[in-house]
Amino acid sequence: AQAYAQVVRDASAQGALLPPESEPSRQVRAIAQRLIARVPEVSTDLAAEHGQTAPTHYRDFQWDVSVIQSEDANAFCLPGGKMAVYTGLFPVAQTEDALAVVMGHEIAHALLRHGSQRLAQQKLVQMGQLATVLATGDMDPQQRQVVMGVLGAGAQYGFVLPYGREHESQADEVGLMLAAAACYDPVQAIPLWERMSQLGGGARPPEFASTHPDPANRIQRLQALLPKAEAVRRKYCSGATPRP
């Protein structure tokens, strides 16, 4: 809540915080309301699918969403349901359905408690590094530096980055189901991520060196999830029919 309040204050001081009555703010808030309304159903469905107890922590969320004028094609949802959408996302999303997919993805990060999990993960890495420092106290300084370098690389590529990619994949799935349950077209996720993959240009790092899945792999996985998403859409949205 404090971090979100700071973001809002900074945006307001810079004249970048759009007023609630502006058209982008109304659109984003309307999408958020539809997505949030389906959180209980989607959370229950996914928990049942995995043989788990349906989560209830989201009931304590104090949802809020702001729109910030910026060239960044981005959005976020902090723990507790504090959201912001940057206007640079609009031309990339192009449609309300695609914007709902992105917002659903960000909401999923908060629902799945990815923020707290990443903090716990970072603490584990720090504890491992401290233990190594203590264990190599009698080692030659140059040798110790080599060991610490190998440990850092191993933690980064073998633990930290794969953990981040897993979170992104989980948020992709849950966000897609949220958008579908809120009666948005899940098919729009494919061209959306194709456009997102083209942002910035230049060569991308290989997947193992990134916190995000490779765009081609991400799109392939989303395509595989479309039948499930369409079924969710038909379940919750009267008149929705399968696409050819």
C-alpha positions, -999 to 999 in steps of 0.1 A, spaced: 0 0 0 29 24 8 46 16 -25 15 22 -44 8 54 -26 43 66 -35 38 58 -71 5 77 -72 21 107 -54 50 108 -78 28 105 -109 5 132 -95 34 155 -88 46 150 -124 11 157 -138 11 121 -152 -18 107 -130 -49 107 -152 -81 118 -134 -107 92 -126 -132 108 -150 -109 105 -180 -118 80 -207 -87 58 -202 -93 57 -164 -130 48 -169 -120 20 -194 -93 6 -172 -115 7 -141 -144 -10 -159 -121 -38 -171 -106 -42 -135 -141 -45 -120 -151 -73 -144 -118 -92 -138 -120 -88 -100 -156 -99 -100 -145 -133 -114 -116 -138 -90 -137 -161 -66 -149 -184 -94 -116 -187 -112 -97 -192 -79 -121 -219 -69 -120 -236 -103 -82 -237 -105 -79 -249 -69 -103 -278 -76 -85 -287 -108 -53 -292 -88 -69 -308 -58 -63 -278 -36 -83 -258 -11 -97 -226 -27 -77 -196 -15 -95 -168 4 -67 -143 11 -79 -121 -18 -110 -112 3 -87 -89 23 -75 -70 -8 -83 -33 -10 -85 -30 -48 -75 2 -64 -64 11 -99 -48 42 -114 -38 51 -150 -5 69 -155 6 88 -185 38 72 -197 54 57 -228 60 25 -209 39 -4 -223 34 -18 -188 11 -24 -159 15 -38 -124 -6 -52 -95 10 -51 -61 1 -74 -32 -32 -63 -18 -47 -54 -51 -31 -20 -59 -29 -16 -96 -15 8 -122 -17 8 -159 6 30 -181 -9 46 -212 20 33 -233 2 -1 -231 -29 11 -250 -14 13 -285 2 -21 -280 -29 -38 -266 -51 -21 -293 -83 -38 -280 -101 -40 -247 -98 -77 -248 -60 -76 -251 -59 -50 -223 -79 -73 -201 -54 -101 -208 -25 -80 -195 -45 -68 -165 -55 -103 -157 -19 -114 -159 -9 -87 -134 -38 -95 -111 -27 -131 -112 7 -122 -98 -10 -107 -67 -35 -136 -63 -7 -162 -65 14 -143 -40 44 -141 -63 57 -110 -46 61 -126 -12 75 -158 -28 102 -138 -46 111 -121 -13 114 -155 4 135 -168 -25 159 -138 -23 163 -144 14 172 -180 7 198 -170 -18 213 -144 6 215 -171 33 232 -195 10 258 -169 0 264 -160 37 269 -197 45 294 -200 17 314 -169 29 316 -185 64 325 -219 50 353 -205 29 368 -182 55 402 -199 55 404 -201 17 427 -180 -4 409 -147 -13 412 -153 -50 399 -189 -47 370 -176 -25 362 -150 -52 360 -178 -78 337 -199 -55 314 -170 -48 313 -162 -85 303 -197 -94 277 -198 -66 262 -165 -78 259 -177 -114 245 -210 -102 219 -193 -81 210 -169 -108 206 -193 -137 196 -224 -118 172 -209 -92 163 -172 -96 156 -170 -133 137 -203 -137 117 -193 -106 107 -160 -124 98 -178 -156 76 -202 -137 58 -172 -121 53 -156 -155 38 -188 -169 15 -193 -140 3 -157 -143 -2 -162 -180 -26 -191 -174 -45 -176 -144 -47 -142 -162 -61 -158 -194 -87 -176 -174 -97 -145 -155 -101 -126 -188 -121 -154 -203 -144 -157 -173 -149 -119 -174 -162 -124 -210 -132 -110 -228 -119 -128 -259 -89 -150 -249 -79 -154 -285 -66 -118 -284 -38 -130 -261 -19 -144 -291 -16 -112 -312 -11 -92 -280 20 -111 -270 32 -111 -306 31 -73 -305 47 -73 -271 76 -94 -283 84 -69 -310 88 -40 -285 123 -26 -281 138 -45 -311 172 -60 -310 183 -95 -300 167 -109 -269 187 -129 -243 182 -167 -244 153 -179 -222 177 -194 -196 191 -159 -190 158 -142 -186 131 -139 -160 104 -142 -187 96 -171 -210 109 -169 -246 81 -151 -266 77 -180 -290 74 -205 -262 50 -182 -243 27 -179 -274 28 -216 -280 18 -223 -244 -10 -197 -246 -23 -213 -278 -24 -246 -260 -45 -230 -232 -70 -214 -256 -95 -244 -256 -96 -243 -218 -100 -206 -218 -128 -208 -244 -145 -234 -222 -143 -210 -192 -157 -182 -213 -187 -203 -223 -192 -214 -187 -195 -178 -174 -206 -158 -204 -241 -164 -218 -241 -167 -256 -203 -172 -259 -196 -198 -286 -165 -216 -297 -144 -200 -324 -137 -217 -357 
